[in-house]
Amino acid sequence: MTKKKMLQARLQQQLNKNNKGSSLVTVLLVASIIAALVTVVLAIVLLNVYMKKADLEGQGAFYDAESALEEIRAGLAKDESDATTTAYLDTLSNYANLEDEKKTLNFDEKFSEIIKNKLTDTSSGLYKISTLEGYLRGTKMKDGVGAEILTNPADAHFNITKEGAVLKDVHVRYTDKNNYVSEIKTDIVLEYPPVNFQNASSIDNILTYGLIADKAFDPRGSVEVIGNAYLGSELGKDNKISSANVDFNANGTQETNVISGGNFLLDGSTVNTNNIAFWSDKVTLDQSEFNMNTGSLYIKDDLVLGNNAKSKLAGKLIMFGNPWVAADTEADKNPDKAKIQSSEVREAARDDMPSYSSSIIVTGSNAGLDMSGLNTMVIGGSAYVDSYGTDGKKYRTRQDGSYERDKNGIRLSNDIVTGQSMALKSDQRAYLVPPTLVGAGLKNGQNYQNGLTNPMTANQYKALQQEIMTAKGYTSESQIQPTDYVNMDLAEPTLGASLNGFVMAHNPTKTKDWWEDNGYLPSVRACAYPTTSGGGSIVYLFIEFKTVGDNYTGQQNTDYIPAEAFYNNWYKLYNSTATNYQRLLGNIDYYAYYGIKLPKDVNDKTRMYFTGNILSTELFPVIVPDIITQPDFTIDLNVEYSKQSAYYQDAFFTLNKNLSTRYVTLTGDEKQNTLFNNLITESVKVGDKTYKLSGTKYYVSPTGEGAVVHKGDVTYNNSLENSLRNETDVNGDKHNDAKINVIIATGDVTVNDNFEGMIIAGGKVNVKSGVKVTSDSDKAAKALQARKEDDVNDTAANFVINAAKYLLGGTGTVDGDSGEITMKDYVTFRNWTKQ
């Protein structure tokens, strides 16, 4: 081997042995490649993150746009609910006049009309975009962030279809804080709710009533009543609730009926209602509290607060007594168009108009009324001042002793109607004839010596009568005309108006002869009150305004002015002077020490209806103007209100007869009977055998539910249940744990232990302190159907009239369908697209 080759071989050998440098290069090369790959992957990941973030924010904007549509949907659901209620009441008010197939048609047409009036512009027929924008709350556009409606006003078409009302092309855009935008276009349909008027022919299920007291409810201490209850038709002065604490609670989540057929008079007591629909003829509080925490309060007559009376109302207050609606004076001429179906209501109202005029009256000191929690307030009538004629009679009589009636058959009371839906006791001074007008300038241009004062003593009144007789040449007091006492054409100095001028100012184109010939000029009423010392009486001269035009018929009539409207505006005129206004404030301070708080949105005419002035210390000092009656009003609003008032009048009458709100369900006999006699029979024939309610009979079911049927009074306690446990069921078995779940008694029922089921008493239901009465329709149904071992036809259900309506197939179950409708389910989206 040559030397050169040897050197090359040695170098090659050395290179093969030392490869550290090449490895480093390889490592560096591989690391560079990996770094490049990581960079690429990281870039892809970051891009994906950014894309996902953008997608999420875009979805957020989309979901916020959905939230905006849901807010609009919620607002429309409220419109749907209001329209359903009004259309339903309208259909029921005309129920007897509509053929079956036209009831639903009437409802749909009324529903469509209400929705259209609410949502559309009357001139263009297009829906109002501003109304939909008003439904945006949490999503409403603010500082560039939020929802806005982009619908072109020219494209805001409103259609009525067979499904309901359709709002076309509602276009909503939502912009979030990062300027991400999402848009949704859709049609919105307000569907006709599936109201079933066939059910209006059936009465309510009595098994849901824990207690039914035909005469009165008498709690003796702290008592709780859970579920529906009827408290009696004779509550009042002789059957008041004294020194008791009563809680009325719903049995479950659905609003529960509690009905007082008479005056729910509390004396030193406290009553709380929770999710209750409380119905009463009248509610009177003396040293007592009545609190409606949730639910509804329906009153035919007045809510009266005496000394130290307190009431807090939240929810819905419907005082449905409007005397002219109740009397329905046109019904005799047009029976087919009668607003009130109940002729009994019409007859009673014509005999006693004040009892059918709802108002709130504060008669005592330290009285407080908090209505700030109400979302609906209706006060359909005006307060009356209890008055007696100088003959001491409540009603005006003719010389032959018969009652005076007007041309509409209304019995004329000596009570004085006022211009207020809410009144304080001493406000009656506003309706007194101003003293400056009494006898002023009527004695040959001079004042009567015994005039210029009001009120006056009985002796002074007699002396004034004698002066009038002498001046007029009368030979008897009976010849004296009411206007002989007062100068009706003399302007009262501080008020700047005469009584005749005040009335005639409504239509100055009519001559005084026209007003006088039609009997529309104001008059004077003399009323006497015994003095507390018993030493004679005081005579008051009250202003008597007259109703102008035909009585209200349910149609718009600008020539009709109810007397209440004149009283209303006279009251405001009277308190326009500084002296009278200071007296008014003094009244409020004294009689309403704790204040009268009105609903916060009292001026919202869609939810608040009242016929006269309302005083409030929450808005103190203020006289809230009337809504329904005023001298220059057109009564479009009254048309709708009168239909609802008529419905409630019929409903209250019917509740006291068969626990239903549907007058059409009553037969002729049922209208005359008491509730007990409409529910319970004392003798019934089943097959060839007659069963009579006599003595005491016990029934027990195979599962231990029991019933007792008794002629006379019953006391519920352990002893009564022990008697039940000695009875055998249809199989011949006894039940040591049997419980009484149904009590039917012709007399009083006294409850000394907690009770579950149904009590029906022909007299009173007395409840011991600490006792809870709970309705349980399932247990009551099983107890009613319990059969005797020796006679399977012998059941407690035999004594319940039409028991088959409440029981299904002998299973002991009852119809639990509440009929509750979620209005949001009937506001739907169609043709939905998003961008």
FENMOSUL-V420299 format. One record per residue. N is the residue number from 1. PHI is phi in whole degrees, -180 to 180 (none if undefined). PSI is psi in degrees with one decimal (999 if undefined). BURIAL is b if it has 16 or more other C-alpha atoms within 10 Angstrom, else e. Layout:
BEGIN
[[N	PHI	PSI	BURIAL] [N	PHI	PSI	BURIAL]]
END
This chain:
BEGIN
[[1	none	132.4	e] [2	-73	162.2	e] [3	-63	-37.5	e] [4	-65	-43.0	e] [5	-69	-34.2	e] [6	-64	-41.4	e] [7	-65	-41.6	e] [8	-64	-39.9	e] [9	-67	-39.8	e] [10	-65	-41.6	e] [11	-63	-41.6	e] [12	-64	-37.2	e] [13	-65	-42.1	e] [14	-66	-39.9	e] [15	-64	-38.7	e] [16	-66	-31.3	e] [17	-78	-30.0	e] [18	-117	95.6	e] [19	-115	21.6	e] [20	-63	-39.3	e] [21	-66	-41.0	e] [22	-68	-35.8	e] [23	-63	-41.6	e] [24	-61	-42.9	e] [25	-63	-41.1	e] [26	-63	-43.6	e] [27	-60	-45.5	e] [28	-63	-39.8	e] [29	-65	-45.5	e] [30	-64	-42.2	e] [31	-60	-39.1	e] [32	-64	-40.9	e] [33	-64	-45.6	e] [34	-61	-43.0	e] [35	-60	-39.8	e] [36	-64	-42.8	e] [37	-62	-44.0	e] [38	-59	-42.6	e] [39	-60	-42.9	e] [40	-64	-46.8	e] [41	-61	-43.9	e] [42	-61	-40.4	e] [43	-62	-42.0	e] [44	-64	-43.9	e] [45	-61	-46.9	e] [46	-62	-40.5	e] [47	-62	-40.9	e] [48	-65	-41.0	e] [49	-61	-45.6	e] [50	-63	-39.9	e] [51	-65	-43.1	e] [52	-64	-40.1	e] [53	-62	-45.0	e] [54	-62	-40.4	e] [55	-65	-42.4	e] [56	-64	-43.4	e] [57	-67	-35.6	b] [58	-65	-40.7	b] [59	-65	-39.2	e] [60	-60	-44.0	b] [61	-63	-37.4	b] [62	-65	-46.0	b] [63	-67	-32.5	e] [64	-67	-35.0	b] [65	-65	-38.5	b] [66	-62	-40.7	b] [67	-62	-38.6	b] [68	-63	-42.2	b] [69	-65	-35.3	b] [70	-65	-35.3	e] [71	-66	-41.2	b] [72	-63	-41.9	b] [73	-61	-41.3	b] [74	-64	-41.4	b] [75	-64	-41.3	b] [76	-69	-30.9	b] [77	-64	-36.2	b] [78	-65	-41.5	e] [79	-63	-41.0	b] [80	-60	-44.2	b] [81	-65	-46.3	b] [82	-62	-42.8	b] [83	-66	-37.8	b] [84	-64	-45.2	b] [85	-61	-49.0	e] [86	-66	-43.2	b] [87	-66	-36.5	b] [88	-66	-45.7	b] [89	-64	-37.8	b] [90	-63	-42.4	b] [91	-67	-41.9	b] [92	-66	-35.5	b] [93	-66	-23.0	b] [94	-111	20.3	b] [95	-56	-47.8	b] [96	-69	-20.9	b] [97	-93	-3.4	b] [98	-109	135.0	e] [99	-69	156.1	e] [100	-54	-44.7	e] [101	-71	-16.2	e] [102	-95	-7.2	e] [103	-65	-49.0	b] [104	-67	-37.8	b] [105	-62	-43.0	e] [106	-61	-42.6	b] [107	-62	-48.4	b] [108	-62	-41.9	b] [109	-65	-42.8	e] [110	-67	-41.5	b] [111	-58	-47.9	b] [112	-63	-41.4	b] [113	-62	-42.7	e] [114	-67	-45.8	b] [115	-61	-42.6	b] [116	-63	-45.2	b] [117	-64	-32.6	e] [118	-75	-41.8	e] [119	-103	-15.6	b] [120	-112	159.6	b] [121	-84	125.5	e] [122	-64	-29.2	e] [123	-80	-40.9	e] [124	-97	-24.5	e] [125	79	1.3	e] [126	-88	152.0	b] [127	-75	148.7	b] [128	-85	114.1	b] [129	-63	-32.7	b] [130	-62	-32.3	e] [131	-66	-43.9	e] [132	-65	-39.5	b] [133	-62	-32.3	b] [134	-67	-18.6	e] [135	-83	-12.0	b] [136	-75	124.5	b] [137	-116	-85.0	e] [138	-67	-24.0	e] [139	-100	3.2	b] [140	-63	138.8	b] [141	-58	128.1	b] [142	-149	126.1	e] [143	55	40.2	e] [144	82	-2.1	e] [145	-118	130.5	b] [146	133	-166.5	b] [147	-102	149.3	b] [148	-144	154.1	b] [149	-101	121.9	b] [150	-103	6.6	e] [151	-55	129.3	b] [152	-67	124.5	e] [153	-52	-31.7	e] [154	-73	-17.4	e] [155	-101	5.5	e] [156	-83	66.2	b] [157	-80	140.4	b] [158	-121	122.0	b] [159	-125	146.0	b] [160	-104	121.2	b] [161	-121	-177.5	e] [162	-70	-17.4	e] [163	-86	-31.4	e] [164	153	-148.9	b] [165	-98	135.0	b] [166	-121	127.4	b] [167	-102	113.4	b] [168	-86	146.0	b] [169	54	50.5	b] [170	-77	118.2	b] [171	-116	113.7	b] [172	-116	132.1	b] [173	-121	135.3	b] [174	-119	131.8	b] [175	-119	125.5	b] [176	-93	-176.0	b] [177	-69	-18.3	e] [178	-99	15.4	e] [179	66	19.6	e] [180	-75	137.5	b] [181	-123	139.0	b] [182	-136	139.5	b] [183	-127	142.1	b] [184	-130	134.7	b] [185	-120	136.1	b] [186	-160	159.3	b] [187	-95	145.8	b] [188	-118	128.9	b] [189	-113	125.2	b] [190	-98	98.3	b] [191	-75	153.8	b] [192	-66	124.2	b] [193	-65	146.1	b] [194	-80	71.2	e] [195	-80	128.1	e] [196	-105	104.4	e] [197	-81	-6.5	b] [198	-65	-31.7	e] [199	-71	-12.7	e] [200	-70	-8.3	b] [201	-92	-4.5	e] [202	-106	151.7	e] [203	-95	162.2	b] [204	-66	155.0	b] [205	-78	114.0	b] [206	-68	-16.3	b] [207	-67	-15.4	b] [208	-85	0.9	b] [209	-97	121.4	b] [210	-71	-36.2	b] [211	-147	141.8	b] [212	-131	107.5	b] [213	-108	110.7	b] [214	-62	-36.9	b] [215	-102	-54.0	b] [216	-162	156.8	b] [217	-110	127.4	b] [218	-129	90.0	b] [219	-81	135.6	b] [220	-116	69.3	b] [221	123	-144.0	b] [222	-88	120.3	b] [223	-137	145.0	b] [224	-123	133.4	b] [225	-120	122.9	b] [226	-115	120.8	b] [227	106	-179.4	b] [228	-60	146.0	b] [229	-152	142.1	b] [230	-113	122.2	b] [231	-98	0.8	b] [232	113	155.0	b] [233	-97	-6.0	b] [234	-115	21.9	b] [235	-66	144.5	b] [236	156	-146.1	b] [237	-56	-44.6	e] [238	-88	-10.1	e] [239	-135	54.8	b] [240	-87	161.7	b] [241	-95	111.2	b] [242	-114	137.2	b] [243	48	48.9	b] [244	-131	157.9	b] [245	-127	113.3	b] [246	-123	131.9	b] [247	-112	125.2	b] [248	-106	118.8	b] [249	-124	149.1	b] [250	-71	149.4	b] [251	-96	86.2	b] [252	106	-159.4	e] [253	-95	-16.5	e] [254	-81	142.0	e] [255	-58	139.9	b] [256	-115	141.8	b] [257	-85	129.2	b] [258	-126	124.4	b] [259	-122	125.6	b] [260	-113	112.1	b] [261	-73	-20.5	b] [262	-114	-151.6	b] [263	-84	111.4	b] [264	-77	88.7	b] [265	-100	116.6	b] [266	-103	130.7	b] [267	-127	104.7	b] [268	64	35.6	b] [269	-131	164.9	b] [270	-130	131.5	b] [271	-128	131.6	b] [272	-121	136.5	b] [273	-121	139.6	b] [274	-132	114.6	b] [275	57	42.3	b] [276	-114	137.8	b] [277	-94	99.9	b] [278	-98	121.2	b] [279	-111	136.7	b] [280	-154	150.0	b] [281	-65	-43.9	b] [282	-157	151.1	b] [283	-126	120.8	b] [284	-124	127.7	b] [285	-117	126.8	b] [286	-134	115.0	b] [287	55	37.0	b] [288	-141	169.3	b] [289	-128	140.2	b] [290	-132	115.7	b] [291	-122	122.1	b] [292	-103	102.2	b] [293	-77	-41.3	b] [294	-148	154.5	b] [295	119	-147.5	b] [296	-140	148.6	b] [297	-128	118.9	b] [298	-113	120.9	b] [299	-129	128.7	b] [300	-77	-40.6	b] [301	-110	-117.2	b] [302	-113	157.5	b] [303	-106	115.0	b] [304	-116	126.7	b] [305	-111	115.6	b] [306	-93	-155.3	b] [307	-62	134.6	b] [308	53	33.2	b] [309	-91	139.8	b] [310	-132	144.1	b] [311	-151	134.3	b] [312	-126	121.7	b] [313	-120	128.8	b] [314	-134	136.5	b] [315	117	-116.8	b] [316	-131	126.6	b] [317	-115	115.3	b] [318	-120	100.9	b] [319	-100	94.6	b] [320	-90	6.5	b] [321	-79	101.4	b] [322	-114	112.3	b] [323	-61	-35.5	b] [324	-75	-32.3	b] [325	-69	-43.5	b] [326	-63	-42.8	b] [327	-71	-30.1	b] [328	44	63.5	b] [329	-68	-15.0	b] [330	-88	-8.4	b] [331	-63	-33.5	b] [332	-68	-33.9	e] [333	-78	-36.2	e] [334	-131	76.3	e] [335	-57	-32.6	e] [336	-70	-18.3	e] [337	-110	18.1	b] [338	-62	129.9	b] [339	-72	-40.9	b] [340	-98	120.2	b] [341	-74	-31.0	b] [342	-77	109.6	b] [343	-66	-26.9	b] [344	-65	-38.9	e] [345	-66	-44.8	b] [346	-61	-45.1	b] [347	-64	-43.8	b] [348	-65	-39.2	e] [349	-67	-38.7	b] [350	-68	-25.2	b] [351	-86	-20.5	b] [352	-152	71.8	b] [353	-58	-41.3	b] [354	-58	-31.3	b] [355	-74	-8.8	b] [356	-114	24.3	b] [357	-122	107.9	b] [358	-79	138.6	b] [359	-162	169.0	b] [360	-111	126.1	b] [361	-126	125.7	b] [362	-105	110.6	b] [363	-108	-13.2	b] [364	-118	166.0	b] [365	-84	161.8	b] [366	56	39.3	b] [367	-101	139.5	b] [368	-132	135.4	b] [369	-134	111.6	b] [370	-108	106.9	b] [371	-110	16.2	b] [372	-65	-19.8	b] [373	-89	1.5	b] [374	-76	140.0	b] [375	-106	-11.0	b] [376	-143	132.5	b] [377	-139	121.4	b] [378	-126	123.2	b] [379	-125	105.0	b] [380	-84	-10.2	b] [381	-132	-163.5	b] [382	-126	155.3	b] [383	-72	152.2	b] [384	-119	145.7	b] [385	-93	118.8	b] [386	-62	122.0	e] [387	-140	156.8	b] [388	-130	140.4	b] [389	-64	167.3	b] [390	-64	-13.2	b] [391	-89	2.4	e] [392	81	8.5	e] [393	-100	148.8	e] [394	-75	-35.2	b] [395	-115	147.9	b] [396	-74	134.4	b] [397	-124	154.7	b] [398	-86	174.4	e] [399	-63	-27.6	e] [400	-83	2.8	e] [401	92	-8.4	e] [402	-78	158.6	e] [403	-75	142.1	e] [404	-77	135.7	e] [405	-133	151.2	b] [406	-86	-174.1	e] [407	-65	-17.3	e] [408	-97	5.5	e] [409	84	13.0	e] [410	-80	124.6	b] [411	-71	128.4	b] [412	-85	118.8	b] [413	-94	157.4	b] [414	-86	-3.3	b] [415	-64	149.8	b] [416	-106	118.2	b] [417	-73	146.9	b] [418	-116	178.0	b] [419	-100	27.5	b] [420	-129	138.6	b] [421	-85	-23.6	b] [422	-131	125.0	b] [423	-135	148.8	b] [424	-103	153.0	b] [425	-53	-49.6	b] [426	-82	4.3	b] [427	-67	-10.9	b] [428	-61	-19.8	b] [429	-62	-25.4	b] [430	-66	-23.0	b] [431	-102	3.3	b] [432	-74	144.5	b] [433	-60	127.9	b] [434	-53	131.6	b] [435	-56	-29.4	b] [436	-66	-14.2	b] [437	-101	-11.8	b] [438	-74	113.1	b] [439	68	12.0	b] [440	-78	118.2	b] [441	68	19.2	e] [442	-99	-4.2	b] [443	-108	81.3	e] [444	54	44.6	e] [445	85	-7.1	e] [446	-107	166.6	e] [447	-81	147.3	b] [448	-69	142.2	b] [449	-61	-33.9	e] [450	-99	16.7	b] [451	-94	-161.1	b] [452	60	28.9	b] [453	-149	146.0	b] [454	-168	117.2	b] [455	-79	179.3	b] [456	-144	162.5	b] [457	-72	162.3	b] [458	-61	-36.9	b] [459	-67	-42.2	e] [460	-65	-37.3	b] [461	-63	-42.5	b] [462	-62	-41.4	e] [463	-65	-38.4	b] [464	-65	-39.9	b] [465	-62	-40.0	b] [466	-65	-40.7	b] [467	-61	-43.3	b] [468	-64	-43.4	b] [469	-61	-41.2	b] [470	-66	-45.5	e] [471	-67	-35.8	e] [472	-93	-11.7	e] [473	78	24.6	e] [474	-78	150.8	e] [475	-106	-7.0	e] [476	-146	149.7	e] [477	-63	-28.1	e] [478	-65	-16.5	e] [479	-82	-15.2	e] [480	-68	127.6	b] [481	-88	149.4	e] [482	-54	-38.6	e] [483	-77	-4.8	e] [484	-68	-21.1	b] [485	-81	-24.7	b] [486	-133	140.4	b] [487	-83	99.7	b] [488	-76	-15.4	b] [489	-103	0.5	e] [490	-89	128.9	b] [491	-71	129.1	b] [492	-69	125.4	b] [493	-56	-43.1	e] [494	-82	-24.9	e] [495	-95	-21.0	e] [496	74	19.8	e] [497	-148	145.1	b] [498	-89	164.0	b] [499	-66	-43.4	b] [500	-65	-42.8	b] [501	-64	-36.9	b] [502	-61	-41.9	b] [503	-75	-46.4	b] [504	-69	-18.1	b] [505	-64	-19.9	e] [506	-62	-39.6	e] [507	-140	82.4	e] [508	-68	-10.6	e] [509	-74	-18.2	e] [510	-86	140.0	e] [511	-77	163.0	e] [512	-62	-35.0	e] [513	-60	-39.1	e] [514	-63	-45.6	e] [515	-62	-41.9	b] [516	-73	-43.5	e] [517	-63	-32.4	e] [518	-87	-1.4	e] [519	73	29.0	e] [520	-98	-9.7	b] [521	-71	149.7	b] [522	-66	159.6	b] [523	-131	-167.2	b] [524	-132	139.2	b] [525	-119	125.2	b] [526	-97	123.6	b] [527	-127	146.4	b] [528	-122	139.6	b] [529	-125	130.6	b] [530	-64	143.3	e] [531	-77	153.5	e] [532	-64	-27.7	e] [533	-80	-9.8	e] [534	79	10.6	e] [535	-97	51.5	e] [536	110	-158.8	e] [537	-143	164.3	b] [538	-112	135.1	b] [539	-105	130.1	b] [540	-114	137.1	b] [541	-103	113.8	b] [542	-102	149.9	b] [543	-74	138.2	b] [544	-122	101.6	b] [545	-83	153.0	b] [546	-110	154.2	b] [547	-78	131.4	b] [548	-98	133.5	b] [549	86	-178.9	e] [550	-69	149.7	e] [551	-63	155.1	b] [552	-59	127.2	b] [553	-113	3.1	b] [554	92	4.5	b] [555	-117	157.1	e] [556	-64	129.7	e] [557	-151	96.9	b] [558	-73	-12.1	e] [559	-89	-0.4	e] [560	-98	126.6	b] [561	-132	111.6	b] [562	-68	150.4	b] [563	-56	-34.7	b] [564	-57	-32.8	b] [565	-66	-39.0	b] [566	-67	-44.2	b] [567	-59	-41.1	b] [568	-56	-51.7	b] [569	-76	-28.3	b] [570	-64	-38.8	b] [571	-60	-41.8	b] [572	-69	-38.8	b] [573	-65	-43.2	b] [574	-59	-42.6	b] [575	-86	7.5	b] [576	-79	-15.5	e] [577	-86	149.1	e] [578	-60	-42.6	e] [579	-64	-49.6	e] [580	-65	-35.4	b] [581	-67	-37.8	e] [582	-67	-36.7	e] [583	-63	-40.0	e] [584	-60	-45.0	b] [585	-64	-35.9	b] [586	-63	-38.6	e] [587	-60	-47.0	b] [588	-62	-43.1	b] [589	-60	-40.9	e] [590	-82	-50.8	b] [591	-85	-21.2	b] [592	-127	56.9	b] [593	-58	-39.5	b] [594	-89	-2.7	b] [595	95	154.0	b] [596	-117	112.1	b] [597	-106	122.5	b] [598	-92	165.9	b] [599	-56	146.4	b] [600	-65	-31.5	e] [601	-107	52.6	e] [602	-62	-23.9	b] [603	-89	3.3	e] [604	-79	100.8	e] [605	-70	-12.2	e] [606	-78	-12.8	e] [607	-128	-15.2	e] [608	-121	120.9	b] [609	-128	128.8	b] [610	-154	149.3	b] [611	-93	-18.2	b] [612	-134	-169.1	b] [613	-69	152.4	b] [614	-131	130.7	b] [615	-92	145.7	b] [616	-147	132.8	b] [617	-93	-13.6	b] [618	-65	-39.6	b] [619	-102	26.9	e] [620	-60	141.6	e] [621	-93	133.6	e] [622	-154	149.0	e] [623	-113	110.4	b] [624	-73	126.5	b] [625	-68	156.4	b] [626	-70	164.2	b] [627	-112	-45.3	b] [628	-85	-51.5	b] [629	-111	124.6	b] [630	-157	153.3	b] [631	-59	-27.1	b] [632	-107	23.9	e] [633	-85	154.7	b] [634	-109	138.4	b] [635	-99	40.5	b] [636	-58	-43.8	e] [637	-61	-39.3	b] [638	-66	-26.7	b] [639	-60	-49.1	e] [640	-69	-42.5	e] [641	-63	-41.0	b] [642	-63	-33.7	b] [643	-66	-41.0	b] [644	-69	-41.3	b] [645	-60	-42.6	b] [646	-62	-42.2	b] [647	-61	-47.1	b] [648	-67	-35.4	b] [649	-61	-47.1	b] [650	-64	-41.9	b] [651	-62	-44.5	b] [652	-66	-41.2	b] [653	-59	-43.1	b] [654	-72	-37.3	b] [655	-56	-34.7	b] [656	-81	-0.8	b] [657	-114	-39.5	b] [658	-147	16.8	b] [659	67	15.7	b] [660	-105	161.5	b] [661	-102	10.4	b] [662	-114	105.7	b] [663	-60	-30.7	b] [664	-65	-14.3	b] [665	-79	-13.8	e] [666	-83	136.8	b] [667	-88	171.1	e] [668	-59	-43.3	e] [669	-67	-40.2	e] [670	-62	-33.3	b] [671	-64	-28.8	b] [672	-93	-21.6	e] [673	-81	165.6	e] [674	-80	166.6	b] [675	-59	-44.5	b] [676	-58	-44.8	b] [677	-70	-20.4	b] [678	-84	-17.6	b] [679	-103	-33.0	b] [680	-121	136.8	b] [681	-114	143.4	b] [682	-95	-2.7	b] [683	-153	129.4	e] [684	-144	143.5	e] [685	-105	123.8	e] [686	-121	112.8	e] [687	66	-124.9	e] [688	-98	3.2	e] [689	-115	142.7	e] [690	-107	130.6	e] [691	-109	132.2	b] [692	-120	143.2	e] [693	-84	98.2	b] [694	-149	144.9	e] [695	63	-142.5	e] [696	-128	131.5	e] [697	-127	137.0	b] [698	-115	145.5	b] [699	-137	137.4	b] [700	-135	136.5	b] [701	-88	165.0	b] [702	-61	-18.6	b] [703	-104	9.1	e] [704	96	1.7	b] [705	-80	136.2	b] [706	-128	159.8	b] [707	-136	147.0	b] [708	-127	130.9	b] [709	-119	126.9	b] [710	-142	139.4	b] [711	-91	107.3	b] [712	117	-152.9	b] [713	-90	150.0	b] [714	-132	140.1	b] [715	-116	121.8	b] [716	-90	119.8	b] [717	-161	-172.5	e] [718	-61	-34.9	e] [719	-62	-40.6	e] [720	-66	-39.2	e] [721	-71	-32.2	b] [722	-62	-36.0	e] [723	-66	-39.1	e] [724	-62	-39.3	b] [725	-70	-12.2	b] [726	-85	-9.2	e] [727	-87	155.6	b] [728	-105	151.3	b] [729	-84	-170.7	b] [730	-63	-21.4	b] [731	-94	0.8	e] [732	86	11.6	e] [733	-98	147.3	b] [734	-99	158.0	b] [735	-131	108.4	b] [736	-69	-18.6	e] [737	-108	17.3	e] [738	-62	144.5	b] [739	-126	144.7	b] [740	-81	122.1	b] [741	-117	-6.2	b] [742	-138	129.2	b] [743	-125	122.3	b] [744	-121	119.9	b] [745	-140	140.4	b] [746	-77	-19.0	b] [747	-107	-143.2	b] [748	-84	152.8	b] [749	-122	124.6	b] [750	-107	126.3	b] [751	-108	111.5	b] [752	-104	-8.9	b] [753	-135	161.3	b] [754	-55	139.5	b] [755	-133	140.3	b] [756	-128	127.4	b] [757	137	-129.0	b] [758	-143	130.9	b] [759	-117	129.1	b] [760	-125	116.6	b] [761	-120	135.9	b] [762	-77	-11.9	b] [763	-119	-121.4	b] [764	-100	160.4	b] [765	-116	112.1	b] [766	-99	130.5	b] [767	-122	124.8	b] [768	-70	151.7	b] [769	-60	139.4	b] [770	86	1.1	e] [771	-97	144.7	b] [772	-117	128.2	b] [773	-111	119.9	b] [774	-123	130.2	b] [775	-74	140.8	b] [776	-147	97.9	b] [777	-69	-32.7	b] [778	-67	-47.9	b] [779	-66	-37.8	b] [780	-65	-40.5	b] [781	-64	-43.1	b] [782	-67	-37.7	b] [783	-67	-39.7	b] [784	-63	-32.6	b] [785	-91	-1.9	b] [786	-59	135.8	b] [787	-115	150.1	b] [788	-75	148.2	b] [789	-65	-39.2	b] [790	-93	-1.8	e] [791	-158	97.2	e] [792	-69	-12.7	e] [793	-88	-6.6	b] [794	-90	103.5	b] [795	-137	159.1	b] [796	-65	-27.4	b] [797	-62	-23.0	b] [798	-58	-29.8	b] [799	-91	-1.4	b] [800	-100	118.4	b] [801	-65	131.3	e] [802	58	38.1	e] [803	-58	-28.9	b] [804	-60	-24.0	e] [805	-69	-23.3	e] [806	-100	-13.2	b] [807	-118	139.9	b] [808	-114	116.1	e] [809	56	21.5	e] [810	71	15.7	e] [811	-89	-13.9	e] [812	85	6.8	b] [813	-100	159.8	b] [814	-126	165.7	b] [815	-69	107.4	e] [816	-94	6.4	e] [817	-71	115.4	e] [818	-79	-16.8	e] [819	71	13.8	e] [820	-70	132.4	e] [821	-120	128.3	e] [822	-89	110.1	e] [823	-63	-26.5	b] [824	-61	-27.9	b] [825	-66	-18.4	e] [826	-107	12.5	b] [827	-113	106.9	b] [828	-123	160.3	e] [829	-105	139.9	b] [830	-132	153.8	e] [831	55	47.6	e] [832	-77	130.4	e] [833	-138	151.5	e] [834	-132	155.6	e] [835	-129	999	e]]
END
